[in-house]
Amino acid sequence: MAYDLITMGRIGVDLYPLQTGVPLPQVTSFGKFLGGSATNVAVAASRLGRRTAVITRTGDDPFGTYLHEALQGFGVDDRWVTPVPGLPTPVTFCEIFPPDDFPLYFYRQPKAPDLEIDAHELDLDAIRQASIFWVTGTGLSEEPSRTATLAALAHRAKAGTTVFDLDWRPMFWKDPAEARPFYEEVLRHTTVAVGNLDEVEVATGVREPHAAARALLDAGVELAVVKQGPKGVLAVNSRGESAEVPPLPVNVLNGLGAGDAFGGSLCHGLLSGWDLEKIMRHANAAGAIVASRLECSSAMPTPDEIDSAIAAGAVK
């Protein structure tokens, strides 16, 4: 049986403060959570009842063991999560200053294991057979992950739905100016592109949302999803349909992870065959719910929670 969703990309341990509004030097306690954008998207879709798996790599260490246990607990298949001897599992710290300041501190030295994904070790048939395959911009930042990402996309050949999470993290690139040609190459192999204003500008050189969506469609995708922050989200497809949906009101506790909840819900909506507006409203609500909670992976909402938020018109 094919997977509903296979994601490929980052994994790590999130060590988040259990106190809000406190700088890291003064934080006294932390919570440990499964993290990494591609991994969180798989968790979010699993929460919504989808059969998911993630392709990534960890260190051969206790944190790597923890990540396997967490994935299994969330119902995400971990068969393609493999250890890299000699590299530590990444950890990520954040500071929490609601409503809109959440600095991230990535510890991925000397190199993150998830950038050691090798093309020769991919299960290309499973990738091709999945209903949705999800790749990220970070996966293009270094070899061999870059070649593995492109090999997977070439083999898939736009079968089903192939999503490119633009996922722009300039600190992961040795030379951020080199990113755009790789982004352009991946856009030719994918059917959906998702990103915020900074990310679509990196991919296309265009920042205005409607122009950026058009540029993404011109680059080869069939659906462009542009997140506009406080203005909500814009979705435009190659058939000329569009939807622009405002954000759901929420008291933000931690905005990190909201985009991954959005991504998991986006996949769920695409698999369900919903129209664009319904997909965007559902995804917005999923993201808002996670923004109201401290953690990321374990905060991913259930279908009932999302339906309740949509019905209420806000996250209570």
C-alpha positions as CSV (number, residue, x, y, z in Angstrom):
1,M,0.0,0.0,0.0
2,A,1.4,3.4,-1.1
3,Y,1.9,6.2,1.4
4,D,-0.4,9.2,1.4
5,L,2.7,11.4,2.1
6,I,6.5,11.0,2.2
7,T,8.5,13.9,3.3
8,M,12.3,14.3,2.9
9,G,14.4,16.8,4.9
10,R,15.3,18.1,8.4
11,I,14.9,16.3,11.7
12,G,16.3,17.1,15.1
13,V,15.5,17.7,18.7
14,D,13.8,20.9,19.7
15,L,14.8,22.1,23.2
16,Y,12.3,24.8,23.9
17,P,12.1,27.0,27.0
18,L,9.3,26.3,29.4
19,Q,9.3,30.0,30.3
20,T,8.0,32.6,27.9
21,G,9.4,36.1,27.7
22,V,12.8,35.0,29.1
23,P,16.1,35.2,27.3
24,L,18.1,32.0,27.0
25,P,20.7,33.0,29.5
26,Q,18.0,33.2,32.2
27,V,15.9,30.1,31.1
28,T,16.0,27.4,33.8
29,S,14.0,24.6,32.2
30,F,13.4,23.2,28.8
31,G,11.1,20.7,27.1
32,K,12.4,18.2,24.6
33,F,10.4,17.7,21.4
34,L,10.7,16.1,18.0
35,G,11.5,18.8,15.4
36,G,12.5,19.6,11.9
37,S,10.2,21.0,9.2
38,A,9.8,18.1,6.9
39,T,9.4,15.8,9.9
40,N,6.8,18.0,11.5
41,V,4.8,18.1,8.3
42,A,4.7,14.3,8.3
43,V,3.5,14.3,12.0
44,A,0.8,17.0,11.2
45,A,-0.6,14.9,8.3
46,S,-0.5,11.7,10.4
47,R,-2.6,13.5,13.1
48,L,-5.2,14.1,10.4
49,G,-5.3,10.4,9.6
50,R,-2.9,10.1,6.7
51,R,-0.3,7.3,6.2
52,T,3.0,9.1,6.3
53,A,6.8,8.5,6.3
54,V,9.9,10.6,6.5
55,I,13.2,10.3,4.7
56,T,16.0,11.7,6.8
57,R,19.1,10.9,8.9
58,T,20.1,11.3,12.6
59,G,23.2,10.9,14.7
60,D,24.0,7.4,16.0
61,D,23.3,8.6,19.6
62,P,20.6,8.8,22.3
63,F,18.9,11.8,20.7
64,G,18.7,9.8,17.5
65,T,17.0,7.0,19.4
66,Y,14.6,9.5,21.0
67,L,13.6,10.7,17.5
68,H,12.8,7.2,16.3
69,E,10.7,6.6,19.4
70,A,8.9,10.0,18.9
71,L,8.1,9.2,15.2
72,Q,6.7,5.9,16.1
73,G,4.6,7.5,18.8
74,F,3.2,9.9,16.3
75,G,2.4,7.1,13.8
76,V,5.0,8.2,11.3
77,D,6.9,5.4,9.5
78,D,10.6,5.7,10.4
79,R,12.0,3.0,8.1
80,W,14.0,5.5,6.1
81,V,15.4,7.3,9.1
82,T,19.0,6.1,9.3
83,P,22.0,7.0,11.5
84,V,25.2,8.7,10.4
85,P,28.2,7.6,12.4
86,G,30.3,10.4,13.7
87,L,27.7,13.2,13.3
88,P,25.6,14.3,16.3
89,T,21.8,14.6,16.1
90,P,21.0,18.3,15.6
91,V,19.4,20.3,18.4
92,T,17.6,23.6,18.1
93,F,16.9,26.1,20.8
94,C,14.5,29.0,20.6
95,E,13.5,32.1,22.7
96,I,9.8,32.8,23.1
97,F,8.7,36.4,23.1
98,P,5.1,36.4,22.0
99,P,3.4,37.4,19.8
100,D,6.0,37.6,17.0
101,D,9.6,37.2,18.2
102,F,10.9,33.6,18.3
103,P,14.7,33.6,17.6
104,L,16.0,30.2,16.6
105,Y,19.5,28.8,17.4
106,F,20.5,25.8,15.3
107,Y,23.2,23.4,16.4
108,R,24.0,21.5,13.2
109,Q,27.9,21.3,13.4
110,P,30.0,20.0,11.9
111,K,27.2,19.0,9.6
112,A,23.7,17.9,10.1
113,P,23.0,14.2,9.4
114,D,19.9,15.1,7.4
115,L,22.2,16.6,4.8
116,E,23.9,13.2,4.4
117,I,20.9,11.6,2.6
118,D,22.4,9.7,-0.3
119,A,20.7,9.1,-3.7
120,H,21.9,5.5,-3.8
121,E,20.0,4.7,-0.6
122,L,16.6,6.1,-1.7
123,D,13.6,3.8,-2.2
124,L,12.7,5.4,-5.5
125,D,9.7,3.2,-6.1
126,A,8.1,4.2,-2.8
127,I,8.8,7.8,-3.6
128,R,7.1,7.5,-7.0
129,Q,4.1,5.7,-5.6
130,A,3.4,8.1,-2.8
131,S,0.3,10.2,-3.3
132,I,2.3,13.3,-2.2
133,F,6.1,13.7,-2.0
134,W,7.4,16.7,-0.1
135,V,10.9,18.2,-0.4
136,T,12.5,21.4,1.1
137,G,14.8,24.2,0.2
138,T,17.2,23.2,3.0
139,G,17.7,19.8,1.3
140,L,19.4,21.7,-1.6
141,S,21.9,23.5,0.6
142,E,24.6,20.8,0.6
143,E,25.7,17.6,-0.9
144,P,24.8,14.7,-1.0
145,S,21.3,15.8,0.0
146,R,21.1,18.1,-3.0
147,T,21.8,15.3,-5.5
148,A,19.5,13.0,-3.6
149,T,16.6,15.5,-3.7
150,L,17.0,16.0,-7.5
151,A,17.3,12.3,-8.1
152,A,14.1,11.6,-6.2
153,L,12.3,14.3,-8.1
154,A,13.6,13.1,-11.5
155,H,12.4,9.5,-10.7
156,R,9.0,10.7,-9.5
157,A,8.6,12.8,-12.7
158,K,5.7,14.8,-11.3
159,A,3.7,11.6,-10.5
160,G,0.8,12.5,-8.1
161,T,1.4,15.7,-6.2
162,T,5.0,16.9,-5.6
163,V,5.4,19.7,-3.1
164,F,8.4,22.1,-2.8
165,D,8.5,23.8,0.6
166,L,10.7,26.7,-0.2
167,D,12.0,26.7,3.4
168,W,14.6,29.4,3.1
169,R,17.3,29.2,5.8
170,P,20.2,31.3,4.6
171,M,22.4,30.2,7.5
172,F,22.4,26.7,6.1
173,W,24.0,27.8,2.8
174,K,27.8,28.4,2.4
175,D,26.9,31.0,-0.2
176,P,23.2,32.0,-0.1
177,A,23.6,33.7,-3.5
178,E,23.9,30.2,-5.0
179,A,20.5,29.1,-4.0
180,R,18.2,30.4,-6.8
181,P,19.4,28.2,-9.7
182,F,18.7,25.1,-7.5
183,Y,15.3,26.5,-6.5
184,E,14.5,27.0,-10.2
185,E,15.6,23.5,-11.0
186,V,13.3,22.0,-8.4
187,L,10.4,24.1,-9.4
188,R,10.5,22.4,-12.8
189,H,10.0,19.0,-11.1
190,T,7.2,19.9,-8.6
191,T,3.5,20.6,-8.8
192,V,3.0,22.7,-5.7
193,A,5.2,25.5,-4.2
194,V,4.7,26.8,-0.7
195,G,6.5,29.7,0.9
196,N,6.3,33.0,2.7
197,L,7.2,36.4,1.1
198,D,11.0,36.1,1.8
199,E,11.0,32.5,0.4
200,V,9.1,33.3,-2.8
201,E,11.5,36.2,-3.4
202,V,14.5,33.9,-3.1
203,A,12.9,31.4,-5.6
204,T,11.6,34.0,-8.2
205,G,13.1,37.4,-7.5
206,V,9.6,38.7,-7.0
207,R,8.0,39.7,-3.6
208,E,4.6,41.1,-4.4
209,P,2.3,38.1,-3.6
210,H,0.2,37.9,-6.8
211,A,3.2,38.5,-9.0
212,A,5.2,35.9,-7.0
213,A,2.4,33.4,-7.4
214,R,2.4,34.0,-11.2
215,A,6.2,33.6,-11.3
216,L,6.0,30.3,-9.5
217,L,3.3,29.0,-11.9
218,D,5.5,30.2,-14.8
219,A,8.4,28.3,-13.4
220,G,6.5,25.0,-13.7
221,V,4.2,24.4,-10.7
222,E,0.5,23.9,-10.9
223,L,-0.4,25.5,-7.5
224,A,1.4,28.4,-5.8
225,V,0.8,29.0,-2.1
226,V,2.1,32.4,-0.8
227,K,2.0,33.0,2.9
228,Q,1.5,36.7,3.6
229,G,1.8,36.8,7.4
230,P,-0.8,39.1,9.0
231,K,-2.6,39.3,5.6
232,G,-3.2,35.6,5.4
233,V,-2.5,33.3,2.6
234,L,-2.9,33.4,-1.2
235,A,-3.3,30.3,-3.4
236,V,-3.4,30.4,-7.2
237,N,-3.5,27.4,-9.5
238,S,-2.7,26.9,-13.2
239,R,-6.4,26.7,-14.0
240,G,-6.8,30.4,-13.0
241,E,-8.5,29.6,-9.7
242,S,-7.5,31.6,-6.7
243,A,-8.3,31.9,-3.0
244,E,-7.1,34.6,-0.5
245,V,-7.9,33.7,3.1
246,P,-7.2,35.9,6.1
247,P,-5.6,34.4,9.2
248,L,-7.6,33.0,12.0
249,P,-7.5,35.2,15.2
250,V,-5.3,33.6,17.8
251,N,-3.4,34.6,20.9
252,V,0.1,33.5,19.8
253,L,2.3,31.7,22.3
254,N,4.9,30.3,19.9
255,G,4.7,30.8,16.2
256,L,7.3,28.1,15.4
257,G,5.7,25.0,13.9
258,A,2.6,26.8,12.6
259,G,3.9,26.6,9.0
260,D,4.5,22.8,9.4
261,A,0.9,22.4,10.7
262,F,-0.2,24.4,7.7
263,G,1.8,22.1,5.4
264,G,0.4,18.9,6.9
265,S,-3.2,20.3,6.5
266,L,-2.4,21.4,3.0
267,C,-1.5,17.8,2.1
268,H,-4.6,16.5,3.8
269,G,-6.8,19.0,1.8
270,L,-5.2,18.1,-1.5
271,L,-5.6,14.4,-0.8
272,S,-9.3,15.0,0.1
273,G,-9.9,16.9,-3.2
274,W,-11.2,20.0,-1.5
275,D,-11.5,23.4,-3.3
276,L,-8.8,26.0,-2.8
277,E,-10.6,28.1,-0.3
278,K,-11.5,25.1,1.9
279,I,-7.9,23.9,1.8
280,M,-6.5,27.3,2.8
281,R,-9.1,27.8,5.6
282,H,-8.3,24.4,7.1
283,A,-4.5,24.9,6.8
284,N,-4.8,28.4,8.3
285,A,-6.7,27.0,11.3
286,A,-4.2,24.2,11.8
287,G,-1.3,26.7,11.8
288,A,-3.2,29.0,14.2
289,I,-3.8,26.2,16.7
290,V,-0.1,25.3,16.8
291,A,0.8,29.0,17.2
292,S,-1.3,29.0,20.4
293,R,0.8,26.2,21.9
294,L,4.3,25.9,23.1
295,E,5.6,22.9,21.2
296,C,5.6,22.0,17.5
297,S,5.3,18.2,16.7
298,S,3.2,17.3,19.8
299,A,1.0,20.4,19.2
300,M,-0.3,19.3,15.8
301,P,-4.1,19.4,15.8
302,T,-6.7,16.7,15.3
303,P,-9.5,17.1,12.7
304,D,-12.0,17.9,15.5
305,E,-9.8,20.7,16.8
306,I,-9.4,22.2,13.4
307,D,-13.2,22.0,12.7
308,S,-14.0,23.6,16.0
309,A,-11.6,26.5,15.4
310,I,-13.1,27.1,11.9
311,A,-16.6,27.0,13.3
312,A,-15.7,29.4,16.1
313,G,-13.9,31.8,13.8
314,A,-10.9,31.9,16.1
315,V,-8.6,29.7,18.2
316,K,-10.1,29.7,21.7
